[in-house]
Amino acid sequence: MNRLYNSMEPRVMDDDMLKLAVGDQGPQEEAGQLAKQEGILFKDVLSLQLDFRNILRIDNLWQFENLRKLQLNNNIIEKIEGLENLTHLVWLDLSFNNIETI
């Protein structure tokens, strides 16, 4: 479930944003409580949804080494970068951003 972000300020992906997204998208109910107590390792995350967050720059994804699906649509990203360590990535959504060249 996405949280609405009212901030009009451009944002860079930082640990706080990533932890919040992983927690929101992770297991729910009893399994979710256990995951929040013990923490979810970024390397165990297979899918990550970061849409509508006013992200300007892709950064700090190197810890998601097993990520297979990444949604970055509807942000303000201008350049495709910071994805070189995501060697298992098979699905990437960068639609509705400010990218002019590939």
C-alpha positions as CSV (number, residue, x, y, z in Angstrom):
1,M,0.0,0.0,0.0
2,N,1.4,3.4,-1.0
3,R,1.6,6.3,1.4
4,L,0.8,9.7,-0.1
5,Y,3.7,12.1,-0.1
6,N,2.7,15.8,0.0
7,S,6.2,17.1,-0.3
8,M,6.9,19.0,-3.5
9,E,10.6,19.0,-2.8
10,P,12.6,16.7,-5.0
11,R,13.9,13.7,-3.1
12,V,16.8,11.3,-3.3
13,M,16.4,7.7,-2.2
14,D,17.9,7.3,1.2
15,D,17.8,4.5,3.8
16,D,14.8,6.0,5.6
17,M,12.7,6.0,2.4
18,L,13.8,2.5,1.5
19,K,13.2,1.0,5.0
20,L,9.7,2.6,5.0
21,A,8.9,1.2,1.5
22,V,10.1,-2.3,2.4
23,G,8.2,-2.2,5.6
24,D,5.0,-1.0,3.9
25,Q,5.2,-3.6,1.2
26,G,6.4,-6.5,3.3
27,P,4.4,-9.2,5.1
28,Q,1.4,-8.2,7.1
29,E,-0.3,-9.4,10.3
30,E,1.8,-11.7,12.5
31,A,4.5,-12.3,9.9
32,G,4.7,-8.5,9.5
33,Q,5.1,-7.9,13.2
34,L,7.9,-10.4,13.3
35,A,9.6,-8.8,10.3
36,K,9.4,-5.4,11.9
37,Q,10.9,-6.7,15.1
38,E,13.8,-8.6,13.4
39,G,14.1,-6.3,10.4
40,I,14.0,-7.2,6.7
41,L,17.4,-7.4,5.0
42,F,17.4,-5.5,1.7
43,K,19.2,-8.4,0.0
44,D,16.1,-10.5,0.6
45,V,13.7,-8.1,-1.1
46,L,12.6,-9.3,-4.6
47,S,10.2,-6.5,-5.5
48,L,10.2,-2.8,-4.6
49,Q,7.6,-0.1,-5.4
50,L,8.7,3.5,-5.2
51,D,6.2,5.3,-7.4
52,F,4.8,8.8,-6.7
53,R,7.5,9.8,-4.3
54,N,9.0,12.8,-6.1
55,I,12.3,11.0,-6.5
56,L,14.8,13.0,-8.5
57,R,17.8,10.6,-8.4
58,I,18.1,6.8,-8.2
59,D,20.5,6.0,-5.4
60,N,21.2,3.6,-2.5
61,L,19.9,0.4,-4.3
62,W,23.2,-1.5,-4.1
63,Q,22.0,-3.5,-1.1
64,F,19.0,-4.9,-3.0
65,E,21.3,-7.4,-4.8
66,N,18.5,-9.9,-5.5
67,L,15.8,-7.4,-6.6
68,R,13.9,-8.7,-9.6
69,K,11.1,-6.0,-10.0
70,L,11.5,-2.3,-9.5
71,Q,8.8,0.3,-9.9
72,L,10.0,3.9,-10.1
73,N,7.2,5.3,-12.3
74,N,5.6,8.7,-11.7
75,N,8.6,10.4,-10.2
76,I,10.8,13.2,-11.5
77,I,13.9,11.1,-12.3
78,E,16.0,12.7,-15.0
79,K,18.8,10.1,-15.5
80,I,19.0,6.3,-15.5
81,E,21.7,5.5,-13.0
82,G,22.5,3.5,-9.9
83,L,21.2,0.2,-11.3
84,E,24.4,-1.5,-12.1
85,N,24.4,-3.7,-9.0
86,L,20.9,-5.0,-9.7
87,T,22.0,-8.0,-11.8
88,H,18.8,-10.0,-11.1
89,L,16.5,-7.2,-12.2
90,V,14.1,-8.4,-14.9
91,W,11.3,-5.8,-14.6
92,L,11.9,-2.0,-14.4
93,D,9.3,0.7,-14.7
94,L,10.6,4.2,-15.3
95,S,7.4,5.5,-17.0
96,F,6.2,9.0,-16.4
97,N,9.5,10.5,-15.3
98,N,11.7,13.3,-16.8
99,I,14.1,11.0,-18.6
100,E,15.1,12.5,-22.0
101,T,17.8,10.1,-23.2
102,I,18.5,6.4,-22.7
